[in-house]
């Protein structure tokens, strides 16, 4: 019985490792394809006003108005799958996003604290990989909630744009977040697949003989 449970756990962890590599590879491949944006108009400003009611208002690293949602809300501890509280929050975000005009891009930015990965290093490589994995998890949840996937652009900034002081536990908690923002595309959107953009991607992790236990 214990052996079967251990095998099942190992298989699950190996699947998580493989998905992390897919997310990281997609981020690297699309790093130079971030779409150009146009200045916001009244419709976009109104949409962003609604979005800002759903999280902590924040100007993103890309300069867009958006919100920050803590990873403690979005994810179970040490995981990249969405928690029940995260699903509730993202359902509200999706309801606003589905009101967007035909040329609106939705940026999903993964941020981390500055602590090096230890237990999850073999899964994500580094904090850029973790940010990409969590951003992609949010994107997949929004798609499941009916947001068109061609609108979504996932970016991972790792620890590069802290919202708090990484020398304190409270500051680190602020830094572990996903930011969501809207922008007008400068070129027509045509139903292309979602992009994943990592300004500074970390190296892909190499497979280990046995998948490590998950933790943060």
N, CA, C and O of each residue as an XYZ file, in Angstrom:
864
protein
N       0.836     -1.203      0.000
C       0.000      0.000      0.000
C       0.875      1.257      0.000
O       0.643      2.195     -0.763
N       1.894      1.251      0.885
C       2.793      2.396      0.958
C       3.597      2.541     -0.323
O       3.853      3.653     -0.784
N       3.996      1.397     -0.899
C       4.774      1.423     -2.129
C       3.952      2.001     -3.280
O       4.473      2.769     -4.090
N       2.676      1.638     -3.354
C       1.789      2.150     -4.400
C       1.609      3.657     -4.257
O       1.617      4.394     -5.243
N       1.448      4.101     -3.011
C       1.284      5.532     -2.766
C       2.542      6.296     -3.147
O       2.463      7.389     -3.707
N       3.712      5.722     -2.841
C       4.985      6.371     -3.179
C       5.154      6.454     -4.693
O       5.628      7.465     -5.213
N       4.758      5.372     -5.414
C       4.851      5.377     -6.871
C       3.931      6.438     -7.477
O       4.307      7.137     -8.418
N       2.728      6.546     -6.928
C       1.766      7.542     -7.419
C       2.279      8.949     -7.179
O       2.136      9.827     -8.030
N       2.883      9.158     -6.009
C       3.427     10.473     -5.683
C       4.589     10.818     -6.606
O       4.713     11.952     -7.068
N       5.438      9.829     -6.869
C       6.580     10.057     -7.760
C       6.110     10.391     -9.175
O       6.671     11.263     -9.838
N       5.077      9.688     -9.625
C       4.542      9.955    -10.964
C       3.963     11.367    -11.045
O       4.159     12.068    -12.037
N       3.248     11.778     -9.996
C       2.672     13.131     -9.965
C       3.771     14.185    -10.015
O       3.672     15.160    -10.760
N       4.821     13.985     -9.218
C       5.916     14.954     -9.168
C       6.667     15.011    -10.494
O       7.094     16.085    -10.916
N       6.831     13.870    -11.150
C       7.475     13.866    -12.455
C       6.647     14.627    -13.483
O       7.201     15.318    -14.338
N       5.314     14.504    -13.406
C       4.439     15.254    -14.310
C       4.567     16.754    -14.045
O       4.582     17.554    -14.981
N       4.660     17.134    -12.764
C       4.832     18.542    -12.426
C       6.164     19.053    -12.961
O       6.254     20.177    -13.455
N       7.202     18.216    -12.860
C       8.515     18.633    -13.386
C       8.438     18.840    -14.893
O       8.965     19.825    -15.410
N       7.783     17.917    -15.606
C       7.675     18.030    -17.056
C       6.901     19.280    -17.454
O       7.269     19.962    -18.411
N       5.815     19.587    -16.714
C       5.036     20.786    -17.019
C       5.860     22.039    -16.763
O       5.758     23.009    -17.514
N       6.676     22.032    -15.711
C       7.539     23.179    -15.420
C       8.523     23.418    -16.561
O       8.797     24.565    -16.914
N       9.056     22.340    -17.140
C       9.983     22.485    -18.263
C       9.282     23.029    -19.497
O       9.854     23.826    -20.241
N       8.042     22.598    -19.716
C       7.259     23.111    -20.844
C       7.021     24.612    -20.679
O       7.193     25.380    -21.626
N       6.623     25.029    -19.466
C       6.385     26.451    -19.202
C       7.653     27.263    -19.418
O       7.615     28.346    -20.001
N       8.774     26.733    -18.945
C      10.045     27.444    -19.052
C      10.491     27.540    -20.504
O      10.959     28.590    -20.942
N      10.347     26.445    -21.255
C      10.735     26.449    -22.667
C       9.877     27.429    -23.462
O      10.382     28.136    -24.335
N       8.568     27.470    -23.157
C       7.673     28.401    -23.847
C       8.060     29.838    -23.549
O       8.015     30.696    -24.431
N       8.440     30.101    -22.306
C       8.846     31.454    -21.920
C      10.086     31.885    -22.683
O      10.158     33.020    -23.154
N      11.063     30.995    -22.811
C      12.289     31.322    -23.539
C      12.011     31.534    -25.025
O      12.511     32.484    -25.628
N      11.217     30.652    -25.605
C      10.927     30.721    -27.035
C      10.220     32.022    -27.407
O      10.469     32.584    -28.473
N       9.332     32.504    -26.520
C       8.516     33.685    -26.832
C       9.084     34.971    -26.253
O       8.437     36.015    -26.331
N      10.280     34.919    -25.672
C      10.814     36.088    -24.961
C      10.933     37.324    -25.839
O      10.829     38.445    -25.342
N      11.148     37.139    -27.136
C      11.323     38.289    -28.015
C      10.058     38.648    -28.787
O      10.114     39.435    -29.733
N       8.918     38.081    -28.395
C       7.690     38.315    -29.153
C       6.602     39.032    -28.355
O       5.421     38.886    -28.671
N       6.961     39.789    -27.349
C       5.955     40.531    -26.588
C       5.282     41.538    -27.513
O       5.971     42.319    -28.169
N       3.961     41.540    -27.579
C       3.281     42.396    -28.547
C       3.407     43.879    -28.208
O       3.418     44.239    -27.031
N       3.503     44.745    -29.218
C       3.531     46.184    -28.960
C       2.166     46.664    -28.470
O       1.132     46.137    -28.882
N       2.168     47.651    -27.602
C       0.908     48.147    -27.051
C       0.661     49.578    -27.500
O       1.594     50.316    -27.819
N      -0.616     49.960    -27.519
C      -1.040     51.309    -27.872
C      -1.461     52.035    -26.600
O      -1.726     51.388    -25.586
N      -1.529     53.363    -26.629
C      -1.955     54.113    -25.431
C      -3.358     53.699    -24.986
O      -4.187     53.337    -25.822
N      -3.632     53.747    -23.680
C      -4.973     53.386    -23.194
C      -6.019     54.387    -23.652
O      -5.728     55.577    -23.775
N      -7.227     53.921    -23.903
C      -8.349     54.792    -24.222
C      -9.354     54.746    -23.081
O      -9.133     54.073    -22.075
N     -10.451     55.461    -23.243
C     -11.442     55.551    -22.159
C     -12.017     54.183    -21.801
O     -12.242     53.887    -20.627
N     -12.253     53.352    -22.814
C     -12.810     52.020    -22.552
C     -11.842     51.180    -21.719
O     -12.256     50.487    -20.789
N     -10.560     51.245    -22.053
C      -9.560     50.477    -21.309
C      -9.423     50.993    -19.882
O      -9.290     50.208    -18.944
N      -9.456     52.308    -19.722
C      -9.353     52.887    -18.379
C     -10.525     52.435    -17.517
O     -10.348     52.128    -16.338
N     -11.732     52.393    -18.104
C     -12.905     51.942    -17.356
C     -12.790     50.488    -16.951
O     -13.164     50.113    -15.840
N     -12.267     49.661    -17.864
C     -12.075     48.243    -17.580
C     -11.047     48.060    -16.459
O     -11.223     47.221    -15.575
N      -9.981     48.849    -16.506
C      -8.938     48.768    -15.477
C      -9.465     49.237    -14.130
O      -9.079     48.699    -13.092
N     -10.345     50.236    -14.134
C     -10.974     50.681    -12.879
C     -11.702     49.518    -12.212
O     -11.627     49.346    -10.996
N     -12.410     48.718    -13.017
C     -13.110     47.546    -12.473
C     -12.115     46.524    -11.944
O     -12.309     45.951    -10.872
N     -11.049     46.301    -12.704
C     -10.038     45.325    -12.290
C      -9.410     45.707    -10.960
O      -9.165     44.843    -10.118
N      -9.149     46.985    -10.764
C      -8.455     47.435     -9.554
C      -9.260     47.207     -8.278
O      -8.709     47.276     -7.180
N     -10.545     46.940     -8.410
C     -11.373     46.635     -7.242
C     -11.167     45.201     -6.753
O     -11.640     44.837     -5.677
N     -10.457     44.384     -7.548
C     -10.336     42.957     -7.254
C      -9.001     42.567     -6.633
O      -8.791     41.399     -6.305
N      -8.108     43.519     -6.468
C      -6.798     43.231     -5.894
C      -6.139     44.516     -5.454
O      -6.794     45.554     -5.357
N      -4.844     44.455     -5.187
C      -4.093     45.640     -4.787
C      -3.663     46.397     -6.040
O      -2.866     45.880     -6.822
N      -4.180     47.627     -6.249
C      -3.787     48.378     -7.447
C      -2.276     48.576     -7.498
O      -1.642     48.889     -6.490
N      -1.714     48.389     -8.679
C      -0.263     48.501     -8.812
C       0.106     48.750    -10.265
O      -0.503     48.179    -11.170
N       1.107     49.604    -10.493
C       1.644     49.785    -11.832
C       2.632     48.665    -12.091
O       3.544     48.441    -11.295
N       2.459     47.963    -13.196
C       3.265     46.782    -13.463
C       4.662     47.158    -13.953
O       4.945     48.321    -14.241
N       5.520     46.156    -14.039
C       6.875     46.382    -14.540
C       6.857     46.864    -15.979
O       7.798     47.525    -16.418
N       5.803     46.545    -16.721
C       5.666     47.001    -18.096
C       5.054     48.377    -18.213
O       4.949     48.918    -19.314
N       4.640     48.964    -17.071
C       4.070     50.307    -17.078
C       2.557     50.359    -17.119
O       1.983     51.448    -17.109
N       1.887     49.201    -17.165
C       0.436     49.187    -17.219
C      -0.174     49.322    -15.818
O       0.430     48.901    -14.832
N      -1.359     49.904    -15.739
C      -2.131     49.858    -14.490
C      -2.703     48.459    -14.330
O      -3.244     47.886    -15.276
N      -2.580     47.914    -13.128
C      -3.110     46.587    -12.919
C      -3.285     46.293    -11.448
O      -3.370     47.207    -10.627
N      -3.339     45.020    -11.117
C      -3.481     44.606     -9.721
C      -2.439     43.552     -9.386
O      -1.954     42.825    -10.253
N      -2.111     43.493     -8.107
C      -1.251     42.433     -7.581
C      -2.104     41.511     -6.710
O      -2.899     41.976     -5.893
N      -1.931     40.217     -6.891
C      -2.605     39.213     -6.057
C      -1.516     38.329     -5.463
O      -0.712     37.754     -6.197
N      -1.487     38.219     -4.149
C      -0.455     37.439     -3.486
C      -0.538     35.963     -3.826
O      -1.629     35.414     -3.979
N       0.619     35.318     -3.945
C       0.603     33.889     -4.240
C       0.027     33.084     -3.071
O      -0.386     31.938     -3.248
N      -0.001     33.686     -1.874
C      -0.628     32.994     -0.749
C      -2.142     32.904     -0.941
O      -2.790     32.032     -0.362
N      -2.706     33.803     -1.754
C      -4.128     33.748     -2.086
C      -4.359     32.806     -3.271
O      -5.306     32.021     -3.271
N      -3.498     32.890     -4.268
C      -3.716     32.160     -5.516
C      -3.374     30.676     -5.445
O      -4.032     29.855     -6.084
N      -2.354     30.331     -4.673
C      -1.832     28.968     -4.724
C      -1.786     28.323     -3.342
O      -1.705     29.000     -2.318
N      -1.840     27.000     -3.348
C      -1.543     26.259     -2.129
C      -0.044     26.357     -1.869
O       0.744     26.489     -2.806
N       0.343     26.294     -0.621
C       1.747     26.499     -0.235
C       2.675     25.604     -1.036
O       2.496     24.387     -1.088
N       3.691     26.237     -1.674
C       4.687     25.501     -2.416
C       4.205     24.888     -3.716
O       4.911     24.074     -4.312
N       3.011     25.265     -4.171
C       2.427     24.650     -5.358
C       2.230     25.687     -6.464
O       2.338     26.892     -6.238
N       1.941     25.186     -7.662
C       1.567     26.067     -8.758
C       0.137     25.789     -9.227
O      -0.299     26.346    -10.234
N      -0.596     24.934     -8.509
C      -2.002     24.751     -8.842
C      -2.845     25.722     -8.022
O      -2.527     26.018     -6.870
N      -3.919     26.211     -8.627
C      -4.720     27.284     -8.044
C      -5.533     26.773     -6.852
O      -6.160     25.715     -6.922
N      -5.515     27.538     -5.760
C      -6.280     27.194     -4.554
C      -7.749     27.559     -4.750
O      -8.105     28.215     -5.729
N      -8.597     27.135     -3.818
C     -10.019     27.477     -3.908
C     -10.217     28.986     -3.780
O     -11.066     29.557     -4.465
N      -9.440     29.639     -2.907
C      -9.525     31.096     -2.786
C      -9.053     31.765     -4.072
O      -9.620     32.766     -4.510
N      -8.000     31.193     -4.673
C      -7.502     31.728     -5.935
C      -8.526     31.593     -7.049
O      -8.692     32.511     -7.853
N      -9.214     30.462     -7.105
C     -10.241     30.258     -8.124
C     -11.360     31.286     -7.983
O     -11.871     31.797     -8.979
N     -11.735     31.584     -6.744
C     -12.780     32.573     -6.505
C     -12.354     33.960     -6.995
O     -13.129     34.669     -7.636
N     -11.111     34.333     -6.683
C     -10.602     35.632     -7.117
C     -10.503     35.699     -8.632
O     -10.899     36.698     -9.234
N      -9.981     34.654     -9.256
C      -9.799     34.662    -10.704
C     -11.127     34.610    -11.453
O     -11.215     35.083    -12.586
N     -12.150     34.046    -10.840
C     -13.483     34.068    -11.463
C     -13.970     35.506    -11.616
O     -14.598     35.854    -12.617
N     -13.678     36.335    -10.619
C     -14.061     37.747    -10.698
C     -13.229     38.482    -11.742
O     -13.740     39.327    -12.476
N     -11.934     38.149    -11.800
C     -11.065     38.752    -12.818
C     -11.557     38.367    -14.210
O     -11.606     39.210    -15.106
N     -11.921     37.104    -14.396
C     -12.395     36.633    -15.697
C     -13.667     37.352    -16.120
O     -13.845     37.670    -17.296
N     -14.551     37.607    -15.161
C     -15.805     38.303    -15.476
C     -15.527     39.694    -16.036
O     -16.216     40.149    -16.949
N     -14.524     40.366    -15.491
C     -14.137     41.685    -16.007
C     -13.429     41.536    -17.351
O     -13.707     42.286    -18.287
N     -12.516     40.574    -17.449
C     -11.734     40.390    -18.670
C     -12.622     40.088    -19.873
O     -12.307     40.488    -20.994
N     -13.717     39.392    -19.646
C     -14.593     39.020    -20.758
C     -15.373     40.209    -21.307
O     -16.027     40.095    -22.344
N     -15.310     41.354    -20.618
C     -15.931     42.584    -21.129
C     -14.991     43.349    -22.061
O     -15.390     44.347    -22.662
N     -13.752     42.890    -22.184
C     -12.731     43.626    -22.928
C     -13.071     43.730    -24.414
O     -13.703     42.847    -24.995
N     -12.634     44.827    -24.999
C     -12.800     45.032    -26.434
C     -11.954     44.060    -27.228
O     -11.124     43.356    -26.652
N     -12.144     44.005    -28.550
C     -11.502     42.976    -29.373
C      -9.982     43.047    -29.428
O      -9.334     42.059    -29.776
N      -9.398     44.202    -29.090
C      -7.950     44.339    -29.217
C      -7.220     44.453    -27.879
O      -6.096     44.953    -27.827
N      -7.849     43.996    -26.806
C      -7.243     44.118    -25.482
C      -6.392     42.888    -25.162
O      -6.838     41.748    -25.286
N      -5.146     43.161    -24.742
C      -4.225     42.122    -24.272
C      -4.339     42.044    -22.755
O      -4.554     43.056    -22.088
N      -4.194     40.843    -22.216
C      -4.166     40.666    -20.760
C      -2.780     40.164    -20.382
O      -2.389     39.055    -20.746
N      -2.040     40.992    -19.647
C      -0.719     40.605    -19.173
C      -0.847     39.903    -17.825
O      -1.579     40.359    -16.946
N      -0.137     38.798    -17.668
C      -0.084     38.059    -16.409
C       1.382     37.941    -16.036
O       2.143     37.241    -16.704
N       1.778     38.624    -14.972
C       3.193     38.732    -14.602
C       3.493     37.963    -13.321
O       2.907     38.235    -12.273
N       4.405     37.005    -13.409
C       4.820     36.259    -12.225
C       5.999     36.936    -11.540
O       6.992     37.267    -12.189
N       5.894     37.144    -10.223
C       6.962     37.746     -9.416
C       7.263     36.850     -8.228
O       6.382     36.137     -7.747
N       8.496     36.881     -7.752
C       8.909     36.068     -6.606
C       9.707     36.924     -5.629
O      10.040     38.073     -5.921
N      10.007     36.356     -4.474
C      10.963     37.016     -3.591
C      12.373     36.664     -4.069
O      12.534     36.008     -5.098
N      13.381     37.096     -3.332
C      14.763     36.903     -3.781
C      15.416     35.644     -3.225
O      16.580     35.373     -3.521
N      14.686     34.870     -2.424
C      15.272     33.648     -1.874
C      15.538     32.629     -2.977
O      14.643     32.356     -3.778
N      16.742     32.060     -3.044
C      16.997     31.016     -4.044
C      16.106     29.804     -3.796
O      15.788     29.478     -2.652
N      15.712     29.146     -4.868
C      14.918     27.935     -4.721
C      15.790     26.820     -4.157
O      16.957     26.684     -4.523
N      15.221     26.040     -3.279
C      15.938     24.904     -2.721
C      15.178     23.610     -3.030
O      15.574     22.841     -3.906
N      14.100     23.383     -2.308
C      13.351     22.139     -2.500
C      12.798     22.040     -3.923
O      12.756     20.946     -4.486
N      12.371     23.165     -4.518
C      11.745     23.127     -5.847
C      12.706     23.493     -6.975
O      12.270     23.688     -8.110
N      13.986     23.589     -6.692
C      14.950     23.994     -7.715
C      14.957     23.037     -8.911
O      15.074     23.475    -10.056
N      14.832     21.739     -8.649
C      14.858     20.771     -9.737
C      13.599     20.857    -10.591
O      13.595     20.410    -11.738
N      12.536     21.425    -10.042
C      11.316     21.611    -10.818
C      11.378     22.861    -11.691
O      11.039     22.810    -12.873
N      11.812     23.986    -11.112
C      11.671     25.280    -11.782
C      12.990     25.926    -12.199
O      12.976     26.915    -12.931
N      14.115     25.399    -11.758
C      15.394     25.977    -12.129
C      15.775     27.151    -11.259
O      16.787     27.107    -10.560
N      14.972     28.207    -11.292
C      15.213     29.378    -10.461
C      13.912     30.167    -10.330
O      12.849     29.682    -10.718
N      13.994     31.377     -9.785
C      12.787     32.161     -9.534
C      12.085     32.602    -10.816
O      10.873     32.823    -10.812
N      12.830     32.733    -11.909
C      12.183     33.084    -13.174
C      11.318     31.930    -13.670
O      10.226     32.133    -14.202
N      11.830     30.719    -13.483
C      11.048     29.547    -13.844
C       9.804     29.407    -12.981
O       8.734     29.055    -13.479
N       9.941     29.683    -11.688
C       8.789     29.622    -10.783
C       7.759     30.678    -11.159
O       6.560     30.400    -11.174
N       8.226     31.904    -11.465
C       7.303     32.962    -11.873
C       6.557     32.593    -13.142
O       5.360     32.854    -13.264
N       7.275     31.974    -14.103
C       6.639     31.553    -15.354
C       5.598     30.469    -15.095
O       4.510     30.505    -15.670
N       5.925     29.504    -14.232
C       4.993     28.411    -13.932
C       3.726     28.927    -13.274
O       2.625     28.492    -13.610
N       3.878     29.847    -12.342
C       2.693     30.390    -11.660
C       1.882     31.290    -12.584
O       0.652     31.284    -12.534
N       2.567     32.069    -13.429
C       1.839     32.879    -14.399
C       1.046     32.021    -15.366
O      -0.099     32.340    -15.686
N       1.646     30.931    -15.834
C       0.950     30.022    -16.742
C      -0.222     29.332    -16.059
O      -1.239     29.067    -16.700
N      -0.097     29.041    -14.781
C      -1.209     28.429    -14.055
C      -2.401     29.381    -13.993
O      -3.548     28.960    -14.142
N      -2.123     30.663    -13.772
C      -3.197     31.669    -13.750
C      -3.819     31.791    -15.139
O      -5.040     31.867    -15.268
N      -2.979     31.810    -16.182
C      -3.497     31.905    -17.551
C      -4.424     30.727    -17.873
O      -5.489     30.918    -18.460
N      -4.025     29.529    -17.496
C      -4.840     28.342    -17.783
C      -6.181     28.401    -17.045
O      -7.209     27.978    -17.574
N      -6.159     28.928    -15.823
C      -7.417     29.052    -15.072
C      -8.336     30.069    -15.742
O      -9.543     29.841    -15.828
N      -7.791     31.183    -16.215
C      -8.614     32.191    -16.891
C      -9.204     31.633    -18.187
O     -10.358     31.911    -18.514
N      -8.419     30.851    -18.919
C      -8.935     30.219    -20.130
C     -10.077     29.259    -19.781
O     -11.094     29.215    -20.473
N      -9.898     28.496    -18.705
C     -10.956     27.574    -18.263
C     -12.224     28.323    -17.881
O     -13.324     27.773    -17.946
N     -12.066     29.579    -17.483
C     -13.206     30.408    -17.084
C     -13.803     31.174    -18.264
O     -14.726     31.969    -18.091
N     -13.274     30.933    -19.456
C     -13.872     31.512    -20.647
C     -13.168     32.711    -21.250
O     -13.682     33.311    -22.195
N     -11.998     33.079    -20.728
C     -11.242     34.183    -21.310
C     -10.514     33.671    -22.553
O      -9.821     32.657    -22.476
N     -10.654     34.349    -23.696
C      -9.974     33.868    -24.918
C      -8.466     33.770    -24.727
O      -7.829     34.729    -24.293
N      -7.902     32.625    -25.046
C      -6.489     32.407    -24.752
C      -5.558     33.269    -25.590
O      -4.431     33.540    -25.175
N      -6.014     33.711    -26.778
C      -5.124     34.515    -27.618
C      -4.865     35.896    -27.043
O      -3.966     36.597    -27.506
N      -5.643     36.302    -26.035
C      -5.426     37.603    -25.397
C      -4.261     37.574    -24.396
O      -3.715     38.627    -24.068
N      -3.881     36.414    -23.916
C      -3.028     36.302    -22.739
C      -1.543     36.334    -23.071
O      -1.080     35.656    -23.989
N      -0.813     37.127    -22.313
C       0.642     37.184    -22.421
C       1.216     36.997    -21.024
O       1.022     37.843    -20.152
N       1.918     35.896    -20.810
C       2.512     35.611    -19.505
C       3.957     36.096    -19.490
O       4.742     35.775    -20.382
N       4.296     36.873    -18.466
C       5.664     37.364    -18.304
C       6.160     36.953    -16.919
O       5.397     36.953    -15.953
N       7.433     36.605    -16.831
C       8.027     36.284    -15.534
C       9.170     37.248    -15.259
O      10.123     37.338    -16.032
N       9.062     37.969    -14.144
C      10.104     38.918    -13.755
C      10.916     38.412    -12.566
O      11.820     39.098    -12.089
N      10.588     37.201    -12.087
C      11.343     36.657    -10.958
C      11.399     37.655     -9.811
O      10.370     38.212     -9.428
N      12.600     37.892     -9.250
C      12.737     38.799     -8.107
C      13.093     40.239     -8.511
O      13.414     41.060     -7.652
N      13.036     40.548     -9.824
C      13.614     41.802    -10.312
C      12.850     43.073     -9.930
O      13.443     44.151     -9.884
N      11.558     42.970     -9.657
C      10.755     44.155     -9.355
C      10.031     43.966     -8.024
O       8.819     43.749     -8.004
N      10.757     44.046     -6.920
C      10.141     43.808     -5.608
C       9.107     44.874     -5.244
O       9.267     46.055     -5.552
N       8.063     44.428     -4.591
C       7.051     45.348     -4.058
C       7.326     45.658     -2.597
O       6.771     46.612     -2.053
N       8.174     44.868     -1.954
C       8.512     45.042     -0.548
C       9.980     44.740     -0.312
O      10.724     44.423     -1.240
N      10.378     44.844      0.931
C      11.777     44.636      1.319
C      12.056     43.137      1.472
O      11.449     42.475      2.314
N      12.962     42.612      0.669
C      13.286     41.192      0.741
C      14.048     40.809      2.007
O      14.330     39.631      2.225
N      14.385     41.789      2.842
C      15.062     41.495      4.100
C      14.078     41.159      5.217
O      14.488     40.738      6.299
N      12.792     41.341      4.961
C      11.777     41.047      5.982
C      10.793     40.016      5.453
O      10.588     39.914      4.244
N      10.181     39.250      6.354
C       9.212     38.239      5.932
C       7.972     38.888      5.319
O       7.395     38.365      4.366
N       7.565     40.047      5.882
C       6.398     40.753      5.339
C       6.691     41.259      3.929
O       5.830     41.199      3.052
N       7.905     41.756      3.716
C       8.281     42.234      2.395
C       8.344     41.101      1.384
O       7.908     41.258      0.243
N       8.886     39.959      1.798
C       8.956     38.803      0.905
C       7.568     38.337      0.492
O       7.351     37.936     -0.651
N       6.625     38.395      1.441
C       5.264     37.984      1.111
C       4.655     38.906      0.055
O       3.937     38.445     -0.832
N       4.940     40.209      0.148
C       4.460     41.152     -0.860
C       5.059     40.849     -2.228
O       4.408     41.036     -3.255
N       6.295     40.382     -2.234
C       6.989     40.145     -3.493
C       6.524     38.878     -4.200
O       6.645     38.763     -5.419
N       5.994     37.933     -3.440
C       5.478     36.699     -4.041
C       4.054     36.968     -4.520
O       3.095     36.860     -3.755
N       3.935     37.319     -5.794
C       2.649     37.787     -6.297
C       2.531     37.515     -7.798
O       3.516     37.234     -8.481
N       1.303     37.608     -8.278
C       1.027     37.632     -9.709
C       0.293     38.934     -9.998
O      -0.682     39.265     -9.324
N       0.757     39.667    -10.995
C       0.109     40.917    -11.377
C      -0.656     40.701    -12.682
O      -0.182     40.018    -13.590
N      -1.833     41.287    -12.759
C      -2.689     41.178    -13.939
C      -3.026     42.584    -14.410
O      -3.400     43.443    -13.612
N      -2.890     42.811    -15.707
C      -3.185     44.143    -16.248
C      -3.722     44.010    -17.664
O      -3.571     42.975    -18.313
N      -4.354     45.088    -18.128
C      -4.898     45.143    -19.488
C      -4.128     46.190    -20.293
O      -3.647     47.181    -19.744
N      -4.022     45.957    -21.589
C      -3.408     46.941    -22.488
C      -4.043     46.806    -23.866
O      -4.494     45.728    -24.253
N      -4.071     47.923    -24.604
C      -4.532     47.876    -25.989
C      -3.389     47.394    -26.881
O      -2.274     47.910    -26.803
N      -3.668     46.411    -27.720
C      -2.659     45.946    -28.659
C      -2.489     46.960    -29.784
O      -3.470     47.516    -30.278
N      -1.250     47.200    -30.185
C      -0.979     48.121    -31.299
C      -1.239     47.458    -32.648
O      -1.304     48.128    -33.679
N      -1.384     46.144    -32.629
C      -1.692     45.409    -33.863
C      -2.915     44.536    -33.609
O      -3.141     44.114    -32.475
N      -3.707     44.257    -34.641
C      -4.920     43.455    -34.442
C      -4.620     42.079    -33.862
O      -3.657     41.422    -34.257
N      -5.448     41.658    -32.929
C      -5.345     40.299    -32.404
C      -6.107     39.378    -33.346
O      -7.192     39.719    -33.816
N      -5.545     38.229    -33.614
C      -6.161     37.356    -34.625
C      -6.376     35.934    -34.146
O      -6.434     35.001    -34.947
N      -6.495     35.773    -32.836
C      -6.737     34.427    -32.333
C      -5.500     33.572    -32.262
O      -5.592     32.344    -32.246
N      -4.322     34.213    -32.218
C      -3.075     33.455    -32.086
C      -3.022     32.785    -30.725
O      -3.706     33.237    -29.807
N      -2.229     31.711    -30.550
C      -2.124     31.059    -29.245
C      -1.496     31.980    -28.222
O      -0.809     32.930    -28.597
N      -1.714     31.725    -26.919
C      -1.175     32.601    -25.888
C       0.340     32.633    -25.918
O       0.989     31.640    -26.248
N       0.895     33.781    -25.572
C       2.344     33.938    -25.536
C       2.818     33.863    -24.091
O       2.055     34.107    -23.156
N       4.071     33.528    -23.931
C       4.671     33.527    -22.611
C       5.992     34.263    -22.724
O       6.859     33.867    -23.502
N       6.155     35.335    -21.951
C       7.308     36.201    -22.099
C       8.078     36.257    -20.799
O       7.513     36.574    -19.752
N       9.351     35.955    -20.856
C      10.214     36.029    -19.687
C      11.366     36.967    -19.999
O      12.265     36.591    -20.751
N      11.372     38.195    -19.439
C      12.453     39.127    -19.748
C      13.835     38.579    -19.431
O      14.801     38.896    -20.125
N      13.939     37.755    -18.383
C      15.236     37.205    -18.013
C      15.032     35.771    -17.550
O      15.043     35.496    -16.350
N      14.846     34.846    -18.506
C      14.531     33.477    -18.098
C      15.712     32.795    -17.438
O      16.863     33.030    -17.806
N      15.423     31.949    -16.462
C      16.468     31.170    -15.830
C      16.739     29.911    -16.641
O      15.962     29.582    -17.537
N      17.805     29.214    -16.354
C      18.133     27.995    -17.092
C      17.154     26.880    -16.795
O      16.658     26.749    -15.676
N      16.885     26.088    -17.800
C      15.977     24.964    -17.590
C      16.611     23.968    -16.632
O      17.800     23.663    -16.728
N      15.811     23.471    -15.719
C      16.333     22.486    -14.772
C      16.537     21.149    -15.470
O      15.833     20.831    -16.428
N      17.495     20.371    -14.995
C      17.758     19.058    -15.563
C      17.031     17.999    -14.743
O      16.854     18.156    -13.535
N      16.607     16.913    -15.407
C      15.872     15.895    -14.667
C      16.712     15.249    -13.573
O      17.916     15.043    -13.727
N      16.067     14.946    -12.499
C      16.722     14.257    -11.405
C      16.294     12.798    -11.432
O      15.232     12.488    -11.972
N      17.081     11.901    -10.871
C      16.680     10.490    -10.845
C      15.338     10.286    -10.178
O      14.540      9.461    -10.624
N      15.081     11.027     -9.113
C      13.800     10.974     -8.439
C      13.296     12.379     -8.268
O      14.061     13.280     -7.924
N      11.990     12.586     -8.509
C      11.425     13.915     -8.346
C      11.453     14.306     -6.878
O      11.187     13.469     -6.016
N      11.771     15.571     -6.572
C      11.844     16.014     -5.177
C      10.462     16.283     -4.599
O       9.504     16.474     -5.347
N      10.352     16.299     -3.285
C       9.077     16.696     -2.665
C       8.831     18.166     -2.925
O       9.765     18.962     -3.017
N       7.539     18.521     -3.045
C       7.186     19.911     -3.310
C       7.246     20.709     -2.007
O       6.849     20.221     -0.949
N       7.738     21.919     -2.098
C       7.778     22.853     -0.972
C       8.230     24.182     -1.474
O       8.674     24.264     -2.619
N       8.149     25.231     -0.700
C       8.567     26.550     -1.182
C       9.847     26.954     -0.510
O      10.370     28.037     -0.777
